Amino acid sequence: MPLPGLHEGNILWLDLEDAGFDSSMLALVEAESDEFESVLGCRVHVGSRRSDEEATWTVTPRSATDAPCLVWEPSTLTLTSHANGPNEVMSTMQLLHTVARQPHQPAVYRAPDSPSAAARLIHDEVLGTYPSFALRSIDRHQWVGRRLQEVPDTWAAFTPWAQEWVAELGDAHTAVIARDERGHNLPYVGTLTSDGVTLEAIPPTAPAWRLGVRPGWVVTVDRPERWLRTTGATPQQHARVAARRALAVPGEARTFEAHDPRTGRTASWVERPQAPALSDVLEVEPGPDGVIRLRLAAFLPEIGIEEAFDDLCRGARPTQLLELDLRGNTGGNLLLAMRLRDRFLRERTRIGSSAFSTGRGGLAAVRARWANPSARPCWPGRLRVPVDSMTYSAAEDFLLGLQGLDHVTVAGERTGGGSGRPRALPLGPGLTLRVSTAITYDRQGQAVEFHGVQPD
């Protein structure tokens, strides 16, 4: 159902001239126009409206005493972001689903002033936006239960209570994020149990490796049961996502202790996160058999990944095999993932489809998604992609449309199942609520969200 005053035949123009967006922000908005159309209920284009019969989304400065907000005016068919600067404009775009649910009042990008109001925000935004209750076989009324009658009185008690409540949805993209828990995610892969984090993979460049720590060692974690309760994730990745959260470094440094349960050996080391370089994220190993083995740890822009792929593809032969290892790749920049995916397409390809939340508790119609081969150098040979349950988010968007092509093989474990395009809203002191907005499907109509990508 469109906003009041709109109908399906309308066009709404995103007039972003005063938004201050750089090219990457503008590209992201244009790439996700399907989501805007699903919520608004009409066609969406970027540019200035041509007549008063058409709708427009404009940007105007806010006063210094007001918070960023999004306002719909049906009499003029105008949606207005009251915001100062590109980051605030993007924040108001997070409010679109809120406006869809309550179009007759401004949606304000401001944290609630009490735990009870924050609990009500979780209730309203999750029930209005979250797309996967049915997919996950969760009864929304049972999920709410008596929660609103049990809200803690203090923010300190509210934080774990809210995290545990939202974690019941089993979605790594839908969560209550605490600022003092956020930090640099280490390159280790492990599983969390009541004993700590049992390490499964350790890069040879990591401090722990240089001390002799190897797979099977257990890292000591304070209160592991809390991380397990407050982590939302699919069954295939829950223990690994909880381990990743438990090992994060929220400040400049963190000391870790680990032991080998097989030998009794112990080790202690300090992790000091640094901005990742290309060599930390991308490793290329030419094999003697002509196979090129490449490990891509994350889709991080502006560190040279695309230029490295240029060089790789220019020198490749049609008979070569590229093994692109995405195990442990938890995603990153969506646009970069899609641009790299296009390096492996041979023709215009229907890569799958998606359905976006309307903001009013339902899903809009499923929309086909298409992609074209990249204008930059493309890989001419075969592609093999090892994956595991920590391959998710933008990494699954990379896989979408490649699996099933004659020259592509996906191997390993089922992926994490997290392609939900989350929106983020302020929830309280140092707290953010993140809620998924979409379900992505492969070419056969199987949901990637929750189920993940099954290896060939």
N, C-alpha and C positions, 0 to 999 in steps of 0.2 A: 504494500500500500504506500503510495507516494506521500510526501509531506503535504499538509493542507495547502491547496492552491495549485499544486502540481498534478500533472497526469502523465501517463506513459508516453504520450506523444511530445511532451516538452523536451527542450534541450536546456541543460544548465551549463553555463560557461564558467570554467575556473579562471577567473581573472587574477592572475598571480603577478602582475607587473609590479605591484607594491609589496610583494611578499619578501623580496630580498633573497630568493632561493638561488643557490649556485646550480651548476649544470647537473650535479649528481642528485640533489634534492628534487629538482624538476623532473629528472628522468624517473625517479622512484614514484612520484605522483602520477606521471603519465602511464607508467607500467601497471599501476594498480587501479586504473580507471574502472575496471569491472566492480571493484568493491564500492566505489562511490555510487555507481549506477544501481547496485543492489540495494543500498540503503536509501538512496533518494527516490528510486522508482522511476527514473527517467534517464535519457541519454546524457552523457557528460563529455564535454570537450574542453580543451585548454584554449583560452583566448578571451576576447571581449565580446559581449553579447551584441547581436546585430539589431535587435528591436526590443521594445518593451514587452512583447509577447513571450519572450524567452526569459529564462531564469539566470541568475548570476550568483557567483560566490566571490565576494570582494574582501579586501583587507583594508582596515582602517586603524590608525594608532589608538591605543587605549590611554587613559589618563594614568598618572603615576600612582594614584591611590587605588586603582581597580586591578583585579586579576584578569588574565586573558580569558575571553569568553567567546562563545559562538551563538549567534542569534538569527532566527528565521523570521522574516517578515513576509507573510503571505500576500499582503496587498500589493507589494512591489516585486514579489518573487525573488527576494534577495536574501541570501545567506551571508552573514558578515562575520569575519574573524576580527575581533577587537584585540590587537596584538602588536607588540613592538619587536620587530626583528624576526628573522626566519625561524629561529628555534621556537619562539612563542607561536608563530603561525602553525608550525607543525604540531605543537601542543593542542591548539584549537581543533586541528583535524582529528585528534584523538577523541574529541567530543561529539563527532557526527552521530554515532549510535545513540548517545544520550539525547540529542536533539530529536532524533527519530522517535524516541520513546516519549518525550515530553516536548512537543514542538511549540507549545504556547508560552514557554518560559526560557530565559537564557540558560545555556549550559556553561558553567563557570569552571575553569581549570584551577581549582583550589581544594586543598585537603580539608576533610571534615574536622570539626573542632572538638570531637569527643569520640571515644570508642564506640558508643552506641550508634552515633551517626555514621561512623566508618563501617560498622557491621551492616547498616542499612544500605550503604553504597555498594558493598560487596553483593548483597542480596539482589539489588536492583540491576546492577550492571552485569552480573553473571547470568541471571535469569533472562535479561534482555538480549545479551550478546552471545553467550557461549553456544557454539553450534553443535556440540557433540554429545549431548545427553543421551540421545537415542543410540548413536553409534557405539557408545560405551555401556549401554544398557543400564544407565543411571536414572532413577526416578527423581525428577527435580524437586518434587515435594518432600520426598524422604531426605534428599540432600539438605534441604533447608531445615526440616524437622522443627525442633524447639530452639534453634540456635539464637534467634533474636531475643529470646527470653533468658539467655545464659551468657550474655556478653560481659566480659570482665570490666571492672571499673577503671583500671589503670592501663596506660599504654604499654607498660612493661609486661603485664599479663596478657594484654590483647594481642601482642605480636605473635607469640607461638600459637595462641588459640586460633587466630585468623589463618596463619600459615597451615595449620593442621586441617582446618575446615576446607580451605581451597585445595589442599593437596589430595583430598578425597576424590577429586575429579580425575586424578591420574594423568595429568597433562603437564609436561615440563614447561610449556609456554604460558600456562595459566597458573599464576602464583602470587603470593604476597612477598615482595622483595624488601628486605631490611637493609638499609644503607650500610650499617656497621658490619653486616655479614658479606656484603658484596666485595669482590676483590679480583685479583689476578688469578685466573685458573691455570693451574700447573699442567705440564704436558704428560702427566702420568695417567694411566688407566688402571682402575682397580674396582673392587667391589666392597661395599660396606656391610659389615655384620656387627654383632654386639662386641666382637673382639677388636674391631678397628678396620682399617682399609687394607685388604689383601691386594698387593700390587700385581698387575697382570702384564703391563707394558711400561718400560722405562727408556726414554731416549738415551743413547750413549753420551750425549752432550750434557745431560742433567747432572746436578751436583750429587744426587743420591747414587747414580751409576758409578761416578768416580770414586765413591767410598766403598764400592763393592755391593751395594744394594741391588738385588735381582728380583725377578718375578717370584712370587711366593712369600716374600717378606711382608710383615704386617706393620703398618704405620699406626702409632697410637693416636687416638682421637678422643677428645673430651665429649662425654655424653653421646655416644653414637646413636642411641635409641631416639634422641630428639631429632637428629638429622633424618633418620628413617621415617619418622612420623610426619615431619613437616616438608618432605620432598614429594612433589607430585610428578609422576612419570609413568609411562606404560610398563606393563609387567616385564617386558623383555629388557628394559634398561634401568629399572628403578634403583637397584643396588649400585649401579655404576654412576648414575646421576647424583645419588646421595653421596657417594664417595667424592665426586668432583666438587660438590658444595662443601663438604667437610674439609677438603684439602686446600680451599681457596686461601689466598693471602690478602687480607683486607687492608693492610698497611704497607709500609716500606719493606718490612722483613718479617719472617716468621720462622721459628725454630721447630724442627721436626725430629721425632725419635722413632726408630723402627727396630724390629728384631726378626731374626730368621727362626721360625718355630722348629725347623728341622735340625739346626746346629746350635742354637742358643746365641749366635753372634748378634751384636747390637751395633747401631750406628746413630749418630746425631749430626744434623747439618742445618744450615740456614739458607732459606730461599729469599732472594732479593729480586723481585720481578723487574724486568726491563722491557722497554718497547721492543716488540718482535722485529727481527730482521728477516729478509727473504730466506736466508739459510736456516732459520728456525722453523719456517713454515713449509718450505719446498725443498725436497731432496731428490736429486736425479741420479740414477745409477745405471749407466749403460751396461748391458749384459753381454757376455761373449757370444751368445747365440743370436744377437741382433735385437733381443727384447730390451726395451727401455723400461726400467722400473722407476716410478715416480711416486713419492709420498707427499700428499698435500694435507697438512694438518688443519687448515682453516681457510676460509675464503675472506682474506683480508685485503682491502683495496690499498692502493698507493704505496705498496712496498716492492712492486716489480713483478708480480705474478703474471700479468698479461704479457709483458715483454719477454719473460722466460718462455711462455707458451709460443710466442711468435718465433723465437729461435728454435724451439723444439720442433714445431710443425714445418718450418722452412726446410729443415734438413732431413725430413722423414721420407721414407719410401712406402709405396702402397702395400708392400709385402710385410712391413714391420708390425710388431705387436707392441702396444703401449699398455703396461700394467699400472694403472692409476689407483694407488692405495688410498682409500678414504676411510679406513678404519680409525675410529677415534675422532673423526672430523665432525664437530658439533655444529657446523654451519658458519655463519658470519654474514657477509654482505650479499643480499639476495641478488642484486643486479649483476655483481661479479660472477656469482654462481651460474646465472642464466647466460651471461656472455661466454663463459668457458664451455658450457654445455653446447652452445651453438657451433663451437669449433669441431664438433663430432657429428653434425647433421650433414646429410648429402643433398637434401632437398627440403622444400617447405614441408613441415611435419606437424601433424596434430599430436601434441605432446601429452595431452590428457585433458582434464577439465577441473573446474572448481565451483563450489557453491559458498556464497558469503552470507553471513548473518545479516538480517534486516535491522537489527537493533530493537526489534519488538517481539523477540522470543521465537522467531522462525528463521527459516533459510530461504533465500531467493532461489530462483531457477538455476540449475546447473548450466555453466557456460563452458564451451569448448575453448581450449587454449592452444595456440599455434606458435610456431617459431620457424625462423629461416636460418640457413647456414650463415655463419659469420662472414663479414667482409674482410676480416683479418685472416692470416694464414690458418688453414684448417688441417686437422690430422687426417692423412689419407689412408691409413692402415686400419688394423683391427684394434679394439679397445677391450681390456679386461679390467673390471673394477671390483677389488675386494672391499667388503663393507662389514660392519658389525652393528651392534645395537646402539653404539654411540655415534653412528652416522645418522644425523637427523637435521631437521630444520632446513637451512639453505642447501645442505649437502644432498638432501632428498629432492629438492627442486632441481639440482644438477642432474640427478638420475632420471627425473621425470621425463619421459619421452625418448630416452636413450635405450632403456631396457626394452628388448624385443626387436631392435634393429638387427639386421643380419650380421653386422660387423661388431656388435657389442655383446659382452657377457658380463653379468653381475654374479659375483661369487662371495661366499662367506656366510654370515649370519643374517637373519632378518634385521632390517634397520629399525631405528627408534620410533618411527611413526609420529613425527611432530612437524607438521607443515602448516601451522594454524594462523599465521599472520597476526600476531597479537597486537592489541592496543594497550596503552599504559596510562594510568590515572593516578594522581596523588591521593594517598589514603590516610596519612597521618604523619606525625613527626618522624622523618627518615624512612617512611614506608611508601611503597608503590604497589598498586594493584595492576597486574597484567592479565589480560583476558584474550584468548584466541577468538578469531572472528571467521575462520574459514575451514572448509574441508576440501582437500585436494584429492583428485582421483587419477588413476593411471588410464592408459588408453582403453583398457578392458573394463573400466568403470569400477575398479576396486579402490577403496579408500586407502590412501597413503597414511592419512591421519589415523592414529591408534594402531592400525595393523602393520604399518611399515611396508617396505619394499622387500618382497621375498626373493632370495637369490634364484638364479636359473637352475 
